[in-house]
Amino acid sequence: MRILKRIFFVLLAIIAIVAVAGLFMSKEYAMEREVIVNMPKDSVFNYIKHAKNQDYFSVWNQRDPKSKRTHTGTDGTVGFVYTWDSTMDEVGAGEMEIKKITEGERVDFELRFKRPFESTDNAYFLTESVTPTVTKVKWGFNGVMPYPMNVMKPFMNMDEMMGKDLQAGLDNLKANLEKK
C-alpha cells in the first residue's frame, strides 16, 4: 500500500510540475521557408495572391483531391474565403480567408481549422525581387498553442513538423511557375 501511495504522489508531483511549467512556457510558434523562383516578382505575386492556386502547389491541398472545396468572394482580393472539408484526419476541415494584401509584396491569410481540432492561425506569402527576373518567395505560418497544450511544444517541433510541408509546397510552386 505504501508503494502505491508513493507512486500516486510522484505522479501527482510530475503532473503539478508540468502544469506549472506550462504557465511559463511560450504559447506561440512560427515558421518560415523560402524559395527562389526564376520569374519576375509581379508574375509570381499575381499567382500566389490567388488562394485557389494553392491547389496546385500546397502539400496540404493535394493530400485529398476528393475533399469538398468551396469559395466565397473574388479570389485574389481581401475577404475571399476558401473552405475545405475532407474525411481524412490529416486534412480535416476549415477555411482560409485573405485578410490583407500589400500589392506586389505580401498576402496575409487567416486559417480557421475546424477539424480534427479547432484553432485559428495565420499564414503569409512575401515576395522580394532578387533581380528583375528572379524572385524570392517566403511562406510563413504562425499560431498559438493554448495552455495546457503548450506543454507539448518541447516534444513537438512545430517548425520541423510543418516546415517540411511548407518547403515542399514552395518547391512545387517553383516547379509549376518555371515550367510555364
Secondary structure as the mmCIF struct_conf table of DSSP 4:
data_model
#
loop_
_struct_conf.conf_type_id
_struct_conf.id
_struct_conf.beg_label_comp_id
_struct_conf.beg_label_asym_id
_struct_conf.beg_label_seq_id
_struct_conf.end_label_comp_id
_struct_conf.end_label_asym_id
_struct_conf.end_label_seq_id
HELX_RH_AL_P HELX_RH_AL_P1 ARG A 2 PHE A 24
BEND BEND1 MET A 25 MET A 25
STRN STRN1 GLU A 28 VAL A 37
BEND BEND2 ASN A 38 MET A 39
HELX_RH_AL_P HELX_RH_AL_P2 LYS A 41 ILE A 48
TURN_TY1_P TURN_TY1_P1 LYS A 49 LYS A 49
BEND BEND3 HIS A 50 HIS A 50
HELX_RH_3T_P HELX_RH_3T_P1 ALA A 51 TYR A 56
TURN_TY1_P TURN_TY1_P2 PHE A 57 PHE A 57
HELX_RH_AL_P HELX_RH_AL_P3 VAL A 59 GLN A 62
BEND BEND4 ARG A 63 ARG A 63
TURN_TY1_P TURN_TY1_P3 PRO A 65 LYS A 66
BEND BEND5 SER A 67 SER A 67
STRN STRN2 LYS A 68 THR A 72
BEND BEND6 GLY A 73 GLY A 73
TURN_TY1_P TURN_TY1_P4 ASP A 75 GLY A 76
BEND BEND7 THR A 77 THR A 77
TURN_TY1_P TURN_TY1_P5 VAL A 78 GLY A 79
STRN STRN3 VAL A 81 ASP A 85
BEND BEND8 THR A 87 MET A 88
TURN_TY1_P TURN_TY1_P6 ASP A 89 VAL A 91
STRN STRN4 ALA A 93 THR A 102
TURN_TY1_P TURN_TY1_P7 GLU A 103 GLU A 105
STRN STRN5 ARG A 106 ARG A 115
BEND BEND9 PRO A 116 PHE A 117
STRN STRN6 SER A 119 THR A 131
TURN_TY1_P TURN_TY1_P8 PRO A 132 THR A 133
STRN STRN7 VAL A 134 VAL A 144
TURN_TY1_P TURN_TY1_P9 TYR A 147 PRO A 148
HELX_RH_3T_P HELX_RH_3T_P2 MET A 149 MET A 152
TURN_TY1_P TURN_TY1_P10 LYS A 153 PHE A 155
BEND BEND10 MET A 156 MET A 156
HELX_RH_AL_P HELX_RH_AL_P4 MET A 158 GLU A 178
TURN_TY1_P TURN_TY1_P11 LYS A 179 LYS A 179
#
